[in-house]
């Protein structure tokens, strides 16, 4: 999934004494590359550790247990997308070509790799070759009617497991695309404060739907994968982006209050779930909403609160930003690599390389992550870059909205 990786034109907050320099190219927020890197690292930890390693000792069991929370990386991606996309839309609202520029730039970022992969799997590779590689690849072709129009999540909703070989993880990209399709019209039609109220309403709707589906259909995936059930994460990011532009003098302090409150709620709900697991139909949906608010507050802090030096320094780490740069390719390829390693029973292969199981497991993880990174790197530079270079033809030429908003947010940070 790719939350506007190269569309980040959000102005940074600066210390009160600093002069504000308005330049869309210089307005890139490097910390958000780190957020993107952290999100994809969490998701890969889920698939290459939690889902792939059969633990044999205390260290491995701890690693598997901890990486179960890698699913939160998906929530982090959603919140980041809501934050960035809403900022882009609000800042370009008065510019000519509002809809055209947004939709073309999103298409240039998302469509080539996604549809390129589908074209290879569903059209170009002969069925006999797929059969020789893995017979389950033929099952993907039977579901092409769901994959082409970004309806993977709709197909998975009534299922009891992620049952599409190799490409089940595209459910989250489907949610992103649904958001991209509708949200520009919401921002165009509504003033910021009204849009903030819509964000709150969507959050409450998603929470209610998750609770309902978790209680009525606990074995099915509705609550996890349907767009209305997950829209609160995107709405949380959108709310913070709107708040930063509507109440810049209040946003920093209130974001930190929300971060502390939602963080405490996450801890309390997690403890409740451990003690009373029977209440998970209520507790887990509530925790997901609290997580969305927490992520939104921290993303806001990383973008605009210059006092959070520890957070911003961590998100500026080179390796984390490097993961963020290739996060879309990593997202697309890592799920396929993980499933392929499972099908070829690579855990047995790596366990046989050494008598130390932990070392074999480490090699297995390194192989999965390394292969995914190599594919993402090659894809970005050899295939995606020509499409990305076309995005400059659809940039917002009107910088006045950016300048005006940067002055408001900077003034708010200085207060």
C-alpha positions, -999 to +999 in steps of 0.1 A: +000+000+000+013+034-008+001+065+010+012+093-013+049+086-010+060+112-034+031+136-030+041+149+004+040+186+000+031+194+036+051+223+051+072+216+082+068+233+115+098+254+125+110+270+157+094+304+164+125+323+155+130+306+121+119+322+089+093+304+069+105+295+035+077+283+012+089+258-015+069+228-024+100+208-032+116+217+002+084+209+020+088+172+020+086+157+055+114+131+058+099+118+091+069+105+072+092+084+050+102+068+083+065+063+093+060+045+060+091+024+066+080+015+101+046+004+087+060-019+061+085-033+086+057-042+109+037-059+081+068-079+070+075-089+106+039-103+107+044-124+075+080-134+078+081-141+115+047-145+131+032-164+102+063-183+091+083-194+121+074-224+143+090-214+176+111-240+195+125-219+224+117-189+246+133-163+223+115-175+192+082-177+211+087-141+222+095-130+187+064-147+173+042-133+200+055-097+195+053-098+157+016-107+160+012-070+164+027-065+130-009-062+117-009-027+133+013-017+104-017-019+082-035+006+105-005+028+105-005+028+067-042+037+066-038+066+091-008+079+072-028+078+039-057+097+054-033+123+068-013+128+036-041+125+011-063+150+030-035+175+033-029+173-004-066+177-012-072+206+011-040+225+000-050+221-037-087+227-033-086+262-049-062+252-077-072+244-112-072+208-122-080+197-086-096+164-096-075+157-126-042+162-109-052+141-079-066+111-098-038+111-124-010+113-099-026+085-078-030+064-109+006+069-119+017+058-085-005+028-079-018+014-111+015+004-130+028-020-104-005-034-093-019-040-128+015-050-140+016-079-115-020-088-124-012-088-161+017-112-155-003-135-133-036-135-150-027-130-187+009-132-198+022-164-181+008-195-197-014-217-175+010-246-180+039-225-165+018-215-135+009-251-130+045-261-130+055-233-105+025-239-082-009-252-090-025-227-066-015-199-089-043-211-112-068-203-085-058-166-087-070-165-123-104-178-112-108-147-090-097-121-116-131-105-116-125-094-080-088-084-085-091-061-115-116-037-099-100-036-065-126-058-048-103-083-031-115-072+003-152-077-007-144-112-018-126-120+014-153-106+037-174-137+040-144-160+040-130-175+072-094-172+061-073-152+036-080-177+009-066-161-022-031-176-029-003-151-032-024-119-035-047-120-004-028-090+010-042-068-018-073-064+004-058-034+021-048-018-012-085-021-022-095-001+009-071+026+000-084+028-036-120+031-023-109+060-001-091+077-030-122+074-052-146+091-028-126+114-005-116+141-030-153+148-035-159+150+003-131+176+007-142+195-024-178+198-012-173+206+025-155+232+045-128+219+068-149+219+100-177+200+083-152+175+069-138+170+105-173+161+116-176+136+088-144+121+100-158+116+135-191+102+121-171+077+099-151+067+129-182+059+149-197+041+120-167+019+115-165+011+152-202+001+153-198-021+122-168-038+136-185-045+169-216-058+150-197-081+126-173-093+154-204-104+174-225-117+146-199-133+124-167-138+145-152-165+123-155-144+091-134-115+079-160-088+075-148-067+104-112-069+093-114-063+056-145-044+045-139-007+037-167+007+060-153-014+089-118+001+084-126+037+074-120+050+109-082+046+104-082+067+073-107+092+089-084+096+119-055+106+097-078+129+077-091+145+110-056+154+121-047+169+087-078+190+088-073+201+124-038+212+116-052+235+090-083+247+109-069+252+144-031+254+141-027+272+175-046+244+193-035+214+172-001+207+188-013+207+224-045+188+217-027+162+195-005+153+225-035+151+248-051+127+223-019+107+220-017+102+257-054+093+261-055+069+232-022+053+243-036+047+277-068+033+262-047+009+241-029-004+271-061-007+292-080-025+265-051-048+258-050-057+295-088-062+295-085-085+266-058-106+284-079-109+315-114-112+299-108-126+264-145-134+261-152-097+255-131-094+224-160-085+201-161-052+219-126-047+232-107-054+200-128-030+178-124-003+205-086-009+206-084-005+168-101+029+170-078+040+199-049+028+178-060+050+149-063+080+171-028+073+186-012+069+152-029+100+139-016+121+168+019+108+165+020+114+127+009+149+134+036+152+160+062+139+137+051+164+110+046+196+131+058+193+167+094+203+167+097+195+204+094+157+198+130+154+189+132+118+200+104+108+177+116+128+147+152+116+151+140+079+152+119+084+121+148+100+102+170+069+105+184+061+071+174+024+069+138+033+080+134+059+054+149+036+028+122+010+036+097+039+032+110+048-002+103+013-015+073+006+007+048+001-021+069-024-039+077-041-006+040-043+001+031-058-033+060-083-034+065-094+002+031-111+005+038-131-027+073-140-015+060-151+020+033-173+004+058-188-020+082-196+008+053-213+027+043-233-004+079-245-010+083-253+027+114-231+031+112-234+069+123-270+066+150-261+041+165-234+064+162-256+095+182-282+077+211-258+070+221-256+107+216-275+140+207-242+157+170-236+149+172-199+158+199-194+132+180-212+106+149-191+114+170-159+111+183-170+077+147-177+066+136-142+077+166-126+060+158-145+028+122-134+027+130-097+035+160-096+012+141-111-017+112-087-012+136-057-010+155-068-041+122-071-061+109-037-048+142-020-056+143-033-091+107-026-097+110+010-085+141+019-106+134-002-137+096-002-140+078+024-118+102+054-122+092+063-157+055+065-146+065+085-115+084+110-136+051+118-154+036+131-121+054+164-124+031+172-153+002+172-130+016+192-101-004+219-084+009+252-099-008+274-075+014+276-044-008+302-026-027+276-006+005+259+005+020+293+015-011+303+034-014+270+053+023+269+061+021+303+077-009+292+098+007+260+110+040+276+117+023+303+137+004+276+156+036+257+164+052+289+176+024+296+201 
